[in-house]
């Protein structure tokens, strides 16, 4: 590629570089939001799939009668 041609290409011809300066960050932020939404949706589905009814309830309480207060 000729250096002169490249210089003319990036010398603000038609405003395409300004469009990229707006579209690129918006695309990155949109992708990150999509990725975060996908990850949290997967975590919520995993939490919904847990069967919490089979767990034994916690009934043990610490024995406070054997402690001494000085």
Beta strands, then each sheet from edge to edge (+ up, - down):
end
